[in-house]
Amino acid sequence: MRKILILLDLVFILFIGLQLYSVKKQTKVLFIGNSYTYRNEMPDIFEHIAISKGKNIFVQSCTKGRATFLIQSKRNAVYDAINDQKWDYVIVQGASRDLIQEDDYMEEYTLPALEKILKAIKKNSRRSKTLFYMTWGYKNGYKPNDKTDSYEKMTLKVRDGYIDLMERYRFGVVPVGMAWKDSRRKRGDVKLYVKDGAHPSLKGSYLAACCFYSAVFNESAIGSTYYSKLGPRTCYYLQSVGSRNVLYQRKKYGLIPKV
């Protein structure tokens, strides 16, 4: 009888331990960005994809339209959001034109502003993992600058800018812009932009959310049953493109999980 009671006690302790472990495993993610983040409520799409895949997740965002790293660094709301939780991941997005500025502007304004945000994240929790959100080029490029006056030029310039940030600060980059490039090359019929040729359509935001899912959880988004207002076939395609561009290039973009 005594052995049975001891066994029951052990089972009870194991059960409680598993419950506590489950609570601990909640993944907390904060997005800091502008309209490229908040359009179509992309963080919510990301959250619903994760929930549909069985993840215990908490997502919050702090966004402002047209915000650059410099503008974000001056917003009290950004630091309030950072200090609100002990985040597992903080995903930081700058304006597309942040990454195509001349070097002297970057050194004098953009990088000091970004460093102020990064220091606040580290101060709040040394365990938080910061990820940079690589955006995409405008549909027809940024015409005032001959180095970015086509989609291809601007996309590669933005990519190179985020790779520079990765190498400078040793944080991973989520290559959303490369997923867009891949989709544009293979499926031009999948419209990722709205009419302004810059901001994401719902398909574009869904593709971005899939990229973030793969970056945060180190697994494919394929199989998610959350489709937002899109069809299952379209979502399957976007899930595959997003997952492939993250998972197949983890080393290149500093996304290899630390053991």
DAGI-V549012 format. One record per backbone hydrogen bond with DSSP energy under -1.0 kcal/mol. CO is the residue of the C=O (numbers start at 0). NH is the residue of the N-H. If there is no record, write none. Layout:
[[CO/NH] [CO/NH]]
//
This chain:
[[0/4] [1/5] [2/6] [3/7] [4/8] [5/9] [6/10] [7/11] [8/12] [9/13] [10/14] [11/15] [12/16] [13/17] [14/18] [15/19] [16/20] [17/21] [18/22] [19/23] [20/24] [22/25] [26/57] [27/87] [27/88] [28/59] [29/90] [30/61] [31/92] [32/63] [33/36] [33/37] [34/38] [37/40] [38/41] [40/44] [41/45] [42/46] [43/47] [44/48] [45/49] [46/50] [47/51] [49/54] [50/53] [55/26] [57/28] [59/30] [61/32] [63/66] [67/71] [68/72] [70/73] [71/74] [74/78] [75/79] [76/80] [77/81] [78/82] [84/86] [87/128] [88/29] [89/130] [90/31] [91/132] [94/97] [101/105] [102/106] [103/107] [104/108] [104/109] [105/110] [108/112] [109/113] [110/114] [111/115] [112/116] [113/117] [114/118] [115/119] [116/120] [117/121] [118/122] [119/123] [120/124] [124/127] [128/89] [130/91] [131/173] [133/176] [137/140] [141/144] [144/147] [147/141] [149/153] [150/154] [151/155] [152/156] [153/157] [154/158] [155/159] [156/160] [157/161] [158/162] [159/163] [160/164] [161/165] [162/166] [163/167] [164/168] [165/169] [171/131] [173/133] [173/175] [174/178] [175/179] [176/180] [177/181] [178/182] [179/183] [180/184] [181/185] [182/186] [186/189] [191/200] [193/196] [196/138] [198/193] [200/204] [201/205] [202/206] [203/207] [204/208] [205/209] [206/210] [207/211] [208/212] [209/213] [210/214] [211/215] [212/216] [213/217] [220/223] [226/229] [230/234] [231/235] [232/236] [233/237] [234/238] [235/239] [236/240] [237/241] [238/242] [239/243] [240/244] [241/245] [242/246] [243/247] [248/252] [249/254] [250/253] [252/172]]
//
